Every structure is written in C-alpha cells, then in structure tokens.
Amino acid sequence: MSAGTVSAPGRVDAGDVDLALLERGEGPLVVCLHGFPDSAWSMVGLLETLADAGYRAVAPAMRGYAPSDRPPGRTTTLLDLARDAIAVADELGEEELMIVGHDWGAATAYAAANLAPHRVHRIVAAAVPHPAAILRSPSLGQLWRSRYMLQFQVPDLPERLIARTDLRWIDDLARRWSPTWDPTEDELATLRRGLEGPGRLAAALGYYRGLPRSFVDREVRRVALGRVPVPTLVVNGEDDACVAPGLYAGMDDLFPGGLTRASIPGAGHFVHLEAPDAFAEHVLAHLTAG
C-alpha cells in the first residue's frame, strides 16, 4: 500500500458483518472509530497524522454505517462493537492495537479495553466519558441533553422523520452539539455520509436501541460498564453541548490502568473535526507515552 494516500475502502470480516476500512501507514496498529452522526471519512486527517508518525492507522466504518454491512438484527450492543474492533486487528494480522474513538467510538474503546485488555495497549476516548460516570452522576441538564436517546427508542418513527429532511436534521444536530463550530458543507456531508442509503439510519439508531441490554445482559454490562484496565486519555471540547463537562470529573476510580484528561477550548462535541491539530497532538502524546 502506498504511504502517500489513504486507500479506497478495503474490507475485513468481523463475523456477522464485513466492515469497510480506510487504511494508511505502517507500524503499530491504531484503530480509529467514529461516532454518531459521522463516518469513517472524518478520521482521514487523523489517519494521515498517525501514518506520518509511524503508525498503521485504520478507520472502519462502524457496523451498519456505509459502506460496511448492515447487521442482521435491529439492535447493536457495545459488546458487538468491541468485538468488531478486535476483529479488525485479527483480520489485519495484528496481535496488539491501540484505539482512538469519538462518541460511540469512545464507548467502544472503553468496551474493547475491557473485552481484551491483553491486546488493547492504550486508548483515547473523545467526547464521551465512561458510561458508568454518566450513570452515577445524572442531572436534569444532562437528561435534557440526552433526550434524543429516549426518542430513538421509538421503533421506525425517528428514522422516517429524519429521512424526510434528506438527513439535514444531522446538520442542525451538529450545530446544536457544537455551538461554536461553523462547519463547511463538506464537513457536514462527511457527517451524513455514513448514514446515506437504505437501512443505514435504522442501523445507526440500533446502537441506541441496544443500550437497555447494557443493564440486563451480564456480558454486555461487564464490557460496557467495567473499570478500564489500560492507560486512557479522555478528551472533550469545552463547548460541548451534548455532554456536560461536569460528567468528566471524578472518574479516576473507573480507570485503574491510568487516566489522563484533556479539554480543548473553543471546540464542541465534534472535537476531532473542530480542533484537528490540537486533538491529534493530544492523541500522539498519549500513544507515545509508554
């Protein structure tokens, strides 16, 4: 593979789905995971930076997002997503990996570290604190910010309503979650890109519809809510209107492998796109820390 350009999407077998994969560079493996609403293409700039720094950087389209396969069921759990991250390493012939995740990618990074701590060397989680921290420090303000999660539990209706806007609802969501960001049309198109096509939005909302299993399924609960045993960097934008900054306080006990915190001023929820240079600097500092 040429080191000069990001490849066209390849494919890896994750068991019940094939995942499309962007890849660049050679060296230790770093798996970069996007969130909602987003696509693997939002990670291209980070892939380039990581490749230049001597890493093999890959960004899968998360299951259900274009152009990966849609999962067979209507719901997806964090255990499914954690297994996908490990499957990427398996398919690439890598025993060890590091993970950088944003939003659902961040939650997946926590879960993958709990699923395979002997393989996940360290992680970076952006824009989402440890799920257990969210559960133990609820507030009316955060419940209001997270009301979309409850709305997404309704079968079929949310995707029909969002589809009526040709996914422009996502543009409004991005501006609400990142109120100081003035995204270009290309940046907004990147956020919509993974959700374009039949069944894509339903598959993405299936992540939210799988959340109740985090409380009732023992194995899902273990990886989703367990203490993270690997060195972790958690990054947030100071202007994030989706996740209250206070939720990041007092999380140290949830990270027996070590926790580093970074908060980027002038950025909101899509911190990896709003402040790509500062974000990449924090990522590289953490990946090379030991």
Helices and strands as residue ranges (DSSP letters): E 10-13, E 18-24, E 29-33, G 40-43, H 44-52, E 56-60, H 78-91, E 97-102, H 104-115, E 120-126, H 131-136, H 140-145, H 147-151, H 157-164, H 168-177, H 185-193, H 200-209, H 213-216, H 218-225, E 232-237, G 245-248, G 252-254, E 259-264, H 271-274, H 276-287
